[in-house]
Amino acid sequence: REPVNPVELGLDDYWEVIKQPMDLGTISKGLKRRRYSSLDQVVKDVVLVFDNAMLYNKRSDPVHKCAKEMLASFRQELASFERRVEPATPAEVTKKRSREETSEQAPLEASATKKGKKSGAELE
């Protein structure tokens, strides 16, 4: 999608009402060009798209109603996503690294045992 072209659409008061324009095409380009450094920045811009649509269009306008529904849907999907992708605590990161190191060492120990060498666990 392209940004709203107020002149082309005859929206004479657009710039008086919308102080910070944003559109999904600009967000998509920003994602592809890695212009966002956090999820919060992306969310802020997506919400701005729908807020602008609701601000400019009257409540009775289908555009306003659609933007309101899409914003609600976006927020639900975002909440679901955030529940599934909780940031790891430092303790969880340490535990994961420990598991990874253990799984990396297991093939080495098995290989040493096959060659007649005893692993550290077998010496105890």
Protein Blocks (a to p, Z undefined) as FASTA:
>chain_A
ZZddfklnopaklmmmmmbgcdfklmmmmmmnopafbfklmmmmmmmmmmmmmmmpcfkl
mklmmmmmmmmmmmmmmmmmmmmmcccdfklmmmmmmmmmmmmmmmmmmmmmmnopacfk
lmZZ
